[in-house]
Amino acid sequence: MILTKRVNYGVKGLLNLARNNNQSFLKKISQEEEIPESYLAKIFQVFVQRGILDSKKGPNGGFYLASELKDISIGKIVECLEGEPNLDRCPLNSVYCENKETCAIFSTWRKHEEAKNNMLKTITIADIMSTCTEI
């Protein structure tokens, strides 16, 4: 399974915050994770809007985790940054499936997509932090 660059950067940013006592500066995270600062800023803005992060301006400002690590799943990150998965999309041509009731591929594809999405909802930032020695 391949996650988008945006989701990958979002996960890296959150892991960085977790390693830094749940708070840090955008510029520092951007440099440490080698993520363009403007791109990470847009991702973090979404996280603030969705209640995953808080931000504070000023010399002692920065970004702070607003949720517990155990409550931030990869599925939630994907949903925040990419939207709800479209399970009515045809796996062959990326458009709405007109023949999903009779298509031999659609039901199998949908079952696997649902399983993947459910699995992503079970993996949390806390899980990743507890199993990785180097991130």
N, C-alpha and C positions, 0 to 999 in steps of 0.2 A: 504494500500500500504506500502510495506517495502522497504526502501532504504538500500543500502549496507553499511557496516561499513565504508568503504572508503569515501563514499559520506557523511555519517553522520559526520565523523571526519572533512571532508573538510568544511562542513557547520558550525560546532562548531568553527573551527579555524577562519573562516571569521567573524563570529559573535563576537568572542573575539577581533579581530582586530577592528571591528566597535565600540565596547564598550571602547576600549583604544585609542580613537582619531585616528583611522585608521593606527596605527603603533605599533609594539611590537617586542619582541624577541621570537624566536622559543622556547627556553627553558622555558620561562615564560608561553607562550600559552600552551605548552605541559603539564606543571605542573598544571596549572589552569583548563584545560579541561580533565586532566587524559588520555592523548593520548600519546602513545610511541613516543618519540622525533624523532627517525629515521623514523618512519612511517609518521609522520606529515611532516618531511622534504621532503619526496618523493612527498607527496600531494602538498605541497607548490611549489616545483620545477615545477610541471605541471602547477600550477596557474601562475607562473612567465612566463613560455613558452607561455601560452595562453593569457597573458596580463591582467589577473585579479589582480595580485600582482606585485610589484617591490621589489627588495632586494638590500641591501647595506651592504657591509662587513665593519668590523672595530668596534671600541668601540662605535660609535654612529650609528651603522648599525642596521639591523633587517629587518623585512618585513613591507611593506606599501601597502595599497590598491591602485591599479593603475586605478581602475574603480570606478565609483560612485555606491553606494549601490543599487540604483534603476535600475542599468544596469546589476546586477549580479542575474540571476534567478536560481532557483533550477534546472531547466532544463539544463541551461548552465553548472552548476557544474556537473550534471550527465553526460553530454556529454563529458566534459573535462576528467573526471576520469574513466568513463566506456565505452566511445565511443558512436557512434550513435546507437540507438536501432535497433535491427534486427527484423523488422516486418514480415519477411518471415519465422521466426522460428515457428515450431510446438509447440503449448502450451502443448501438451501431452508428447512429448519426447525430446524437446530441440534440434531438428535438423531442417534443411531446410525442409519446407513443400513441398512435391512432388505433393500433390493433393489439393492445395489451391483453385482451381476453383470449385471443386466438394465437398469439405469438409464442413460438416454442422457446424463444430466448428470454423474453421479458420476465416471466415468473421466476425463473432460476436466477436471473440477474438481480431482481428486486429482493429476493430472499437473502442473497449474499450481501447486498448493499445494506439491508436492514441489520444483518448480523454485524457487519463492520461498524455501522453507526452506533449500535448498542455497545460494542466492545470499546469504542472510543470514549463512551460516556463512563466507563468503569475505570479508566486509567487517569489518575490525578497527578497534579504537580507534586504532591506529597509522595506518591508512589515512585515517581521518577527520582526525586531527591533521595529517597531511602535506598534505592538500588544502584545509583550511579556514583562512582568515586570521582570520575572526571566528566564534566559536562562542558 
